[in-house]
């Protein structure tokens, strides 16, 4: 029960710290059992087919870093793509490569600004966990995202 309350308190604290970003549609914060998921919209984060952070994305990452740096639990940064294959790229062979590089870029940025006691883990999931159908441009946009998953069971 104490663990459950700790996760609930942490969830409430992160939501409060990110309330402006949530209100602007830049971030979502959800809870799934012992996990807290901070979902970042893809808009303004990366150019299509690239893994270099766009300049305006750092403001959101700074807010997220502030909100989660003292979180208890393992933090995994997950990169997600839509199901459209990369048309032409000399750097990325597939959406797997792209999603992993994007999560790595976010981790590099956050680690340059913040300290995470439990460290960070990065994961590239390509199009294996869509939030919605990839049949529309809106659906594909929602599926292209970065998620920070805080696992309170660690």
C-alpha positions in Angstrom: 0.0 0.0 0.0 2.9 2.4 0.7 4.3 1.7 -2.8 0.9 2.4 -4.3 0.7 5.7 -2.5 4.2 6.7 -3.5 3.4 6.1 -7.2 0.1 8.1 -6.8 2.0 11.0 -5.1 4.7 11.0 -7.8 2.0 10.9 -10.5 0.2 13.9 -9.0 3.5 15.8 -8.6 4.5 15.3 -12.2 1.1 16.2 -13.5 1.2 19.4 -11.4 4.7 20.4 -12.6 3.7 19.8 -16.3 0.2 21.3 -16.0 1.0 24.1 -18.5 2.5 21.7 -21.1 -0.6 19.4 -20.6 -2.9 22.4 -21.1 -1.1 23.3 -24.3 -1.3 19.8 -25.7 2.5 19.3 -25.6 2.5 16.5 -23.1 0.2 13.9 -21.5 0.8 12.2 -18.2 -0.9 8.9 -17.6 -0.6 6.2 -15.0 -0.6 2.4 -15.7 -0.3 0.5 -12.5 3.2 1.2 -11.1 4.2 3.1 -14.3 3.9 6.8 -15.0 4.0 7.6 -18.7 4.9 11.1 -19.8 4.0 11.3 -23.5 5.5 14.1 -25.6 3.8 15.2 -28.9 6.0 14.9 -31.9 5.1 18.3 -33.2 8.3 20.5 -33.2 10.5 17.7 -31.9 12.3 16.3 -34.9 12.2 16.8 -38.7 10.8 14.0 -40.7 13.2 11.1 -40.9 15.8 12.8 -38.6 16.9 12.4 -35.0 18.4 15.8 -34.3 16.3 17.7 -31.7 14.7 20.9 -33.1 15.6 24.1 -31.2 12.1 24.7 -29.9 11.8 21.2 -28.4 14.4 22.0 -25.6 11.8 24.1 -23.7 9.5 21.1 -23.4 12.4 18.8 -22.5 13.6 21.2 -19.8 10.1 21.2 -18.2 10.0 17.4 -18.4 13.5 17.1 -17.0 12.6 19.3 -14.1 9.4 17.2 -13.4 11.0 13.8 -13.6 14.6 14.2 -12.4 13.8 13.2 -8.8 11.3 10.5 -9.8 11.7 7.2 -7.9 12.1 4.3 -10.3 13.7 3.4 -13.6 13.1 5.9 -16.4 13.0 4.5 -19.9 12.8 6.9 -22.8 10.9 5.3 -25.6 11.0 6.4 -29.3 7.9 5.6 -31.4 7.2 6.0 -35.1 4.3 5.6 -37.4 4.2 2.7 -39.9 5.4 4.6 -42.9 8.8 3.2 -43.9 11.7 5.6 -44.2 11.9 6.5 -47.9 15.5 7.6 -48.2 18.1 8.0 -45.4 21.8 7.5 -45.4 21.7 7.3 -41.6 18.7 5.1 -40.8 17.8 1.8 -42.4 14.4 1.5 -40.7 12.0 3.0 -38.3 13.7 0.9 -35.6 16.9 2.8 -36.1 15.1 6.1 -36.2 13.1 5.5 -33.1 16.2 4.4 -31.1 18.2 7.4 -32.3 15.4 9.8 -31.3 15.1 8.3 -27.8 18.9 8.5 -27.6 18.9 12.1 -28.6 16.4 12.9 -25.9 18.4 11.0 -23.3 21.6 12.8 -24.3 19.9 16.2 -23.9 18.3 15.4 -20.6 21.6 14.0 -19.2 23.4 17.1 -20.2 21.0 19.2 -18.1 19.9 16.9 -15.2 21.0 14.2 -12.9 19.0 11.0 -12.7 19.8 8.8 -9.7 18.6 5.6 -11.2 19.9 6.5 -14.7 18.1 6.4 -17.9 17.4 3.6 -20.4 16.6 4.2 -24.0 14.4 2.1 -26.2 13.4 2.2 -29.9 10.0 0.6 -30.5 9.4 1.8 -34.1 5.7 1.3 -35.0 5.1 -1.7 -32.6 2.9 0.2 -30.1 0.6 2.6 -31.9 -1.8 4.6 -29.9 -4.3 4.8 -32.7 -4.7 3.7 -36.3 -2.0 4.7 -38.8 -4.7 5.0 -41.5 -4.9 8.8 -41.3 -2.3 11.6 -41.1 -3.7 12.6 -37.7 -3.3 9.0 -36.4 0.3 8.7 -37.7 1.1 12.1 -36.1 -0.2 10.8 -32.7 1.8 7.6 -33.1 5.1 9.5 -33.7 6.1 10.4 -30.1 8.6 10.1 -27.3 7.5 8.6 -24.0 9.3 8.7 -20.7 8.1 5.7 -18.7 8.8 5.8 -15.0 8.6 2.3 -13.5 7.9 2.6 -9.8 8.3 -1.1 -9.2 12.1 -0.7 -9.4 
